[in-house]
Amino acid sequence: MKIFPTIEKEFKLIDDQAETLNRLHRRTEKSKNLTSQYTDKSFRGMINENEFKIISSAIGKGAFCVMTGKINADSGNVKVEIHKVFRILLSVFMCFPVIGMIAMILTKPQEFSSILILVMIVQILMIRYIFIGLAFKFLSKDSLNRLRDVLDFEWKKN
């Protein structure tokens, strides 16, 4: 079981590699730090030759997903994952049920019940699959659609 979800997709270019890279360069604000800021461009990040590491420039939700990929002669690939800062924050958030359980055991050991361990596990799974999973699903879909619109490519069938 992966703690944090990722998506890996392949795409087929409609135009040639040079035109696609030119579009990406025009619509990306150069930034070594993948942070959100107001900009008129679609993405922020780094492009090195035919490889890229970018985030969507949408304020408030664009920095959640980091897209890394490579554009080849007639195809390419992209990997979407949760930004490192958000992974740290979400890891702390997923530890809260465990911290609460330990605090309860230390303060009121007579009220401890083994069913509370099951409740703690269910809470951690809900945080992972409902909150983190759904947020990643919607935000990554938004980022991938923005990338497809800018680069003008078609997704390959799996």
Solvent accessible surface area in square Angstrom, and as a share of the most:
residue,aa,sasa,rsa
1,M,174,0.78
2,K,121,0.51
3,I,97,0.49
4,F,33,0.14
5,P,21,0.13
6,T,44,0.26
7,I,53,0.27
8,E,129,0.58
9,K,70,0.30
10,E,100,0.45
11,F,0,0.00
12,K,100,0.42
13,L,11,0.06
14,I,93,0.47
15,D,49,0.26
16,D,87,0.45
17,Q,52,0.23
18,A,71,0.55
19,E,61,0.27
20,T,0,0.00
21,L,26,0.13
22,N,70,0.36
23,R,49,0.18
24,L,0,0.00
25,H,71,0.32
26,R,131,0.48
27,R,93,0.34
28,T,3,0.02
29,E,52,0.23
30,K,115,0.49
31,S,16,0.10
32,K,172,0.73
33,N,107,0.55
34,L,20,0.10
35,T,70,0.40
36,S,39,0.25
37,Q,98,0.44
38,Y,192,0.73
39,T,40,0.23
40,D,121,0.63
41,K,66,0.28
42,S,9,0.06
43,F,0,0.00
44,R,15,0.06
45,G,0,0.00
46,M,61,0.27
47,I,18,0.09
48,N,104,0.54
49,E,155,0.70
50,N,32,0.16
51,E,90,0.40
52,F,8,0.03
53,K,82,0.35
54,I,0,0.00
55,I,0,0.00
56,S,1,0.01
57,S,10,0.07
58,A,17,0.13
59,I,80,0.41
60,G,76,0.73
61,K,95,0.40
62,G,3,0.03
63,A,15,0.12
64,F,19,0.08
65,C,1,0.01
66,V,8,0.05
67,M,0,0.00
68,T,36,0.21
69,G,12,0.12
70,K,80,0.34
71,I,0,0.00
72,N,59,0.30
73,A,76,0.59
74,D,99,0.51
75,S,21,0.13
76,G,4,0.04
77,N,70,0.36
78,V,1,0.01
79,K,74,0.31
80,V,1,0.00
81,E,41,0.18
82,I,2,0.01
83,H,26,0.11
84,K,132,0.56
85,V,84,0.48
86,F,67,0.28
87,R,74,0.27
88,I,100,0.51
89,L,108,0.54
90,L,31,0.15
91,S,40,0.26
92,V,77,0.44
93,F,87,0.36
94,M,27,0.12
95,C,63,0.38
96,F,108,0.45
97,P,18,0.11
98,V,55,0.32
99,I,97,0.49
100,G,40,0.38
101,M,22,0.10
102,I,91,0.46
103,A,49,0.38
104,M,52,0.23
105,I,69,0.35
106,L,137,0.68
107,T,101,0.59
108,K,98,0.42
109,P,83,0.52
110,Q,146,0.65
111,E,105,0.47
112,F,74,0.31
113,S,48,0.31
114,S,87,0.56
115,I,101,0.52
116,L,47,0.23
117,I,76,0.38
118,L,98,0.49
119,V,67,0.38
120,M,31,0.14
121,I,80,0.40
122,V,70,0.40
123,Q,81,0.36
124,I,44,0.22
125,L,73,0.36
126,M,85,0.38
127,I,15,0.08
128,R,23,0.08
129,Y,106,0.40
130,I,82,0.41
131,F,114,0.47
132,I,3,0.01
133,G,17,0.16
134,L,85,0.42
135,A,40,0.31
136,F,6,0.02
137,K,118,0.50
138,F,127,0.53
139,L,38,0.19
140,S,0,0.00
141,K,123,0.52
142,D,55,0.29
143,S,4,0.03
144,L,11,0.05
145,N,52,0.27
146,R,73,0.27
147,L,0,0.00
148,R,85,0.31
149,D,100,0.52
150,V,19,0.11
151,L,0,0.00
152,D,56,0.29
153,F,6,0.02
154,E,91,0.41
155,W,61,0.21
156,K,87,0.37
157,K,193,0.82
158,N,193,0.99
